[in-house]
């Protein structure tokens, strides 16, 4: 993977996380359910991007020298985590759409994991090549 496309995938992912978090928080503040759903759909699209990156082998991991974990391995781990995050988002989205008892709690958990992923990709982008 070239460094420019590498930066492109992580940047798009970081912006999608930011927009999803912002939409959900705005929906909570303004008490508008539509913004919460928009944020969850943004997370869903992010999950499909992560699945695309993981399944199409866009990230080539170089051999490990035993001293330091390569940046590509950390990005691959990040995208696999984002794909798992999509599963959590689908559960939360279904709970929200069907108004199941703990749908607000599932959205809180979703935001918590979204923030963890946001800072994970931020730290990866700060690493030197």
Secondary structure, DSSP 8 states (H G I E B T S, - for coil): --HHHHHHHHHHHHHHHHHHHHHHHHHHHHT-HHHHHHHHHHHHHHHHHHHHHHHTT--------SSS--HHHHHHHHHHHHHHHHHHHHHHHHHHHTT-TTHHHHHHHHHHHHHHHHHHHHHHHHS--
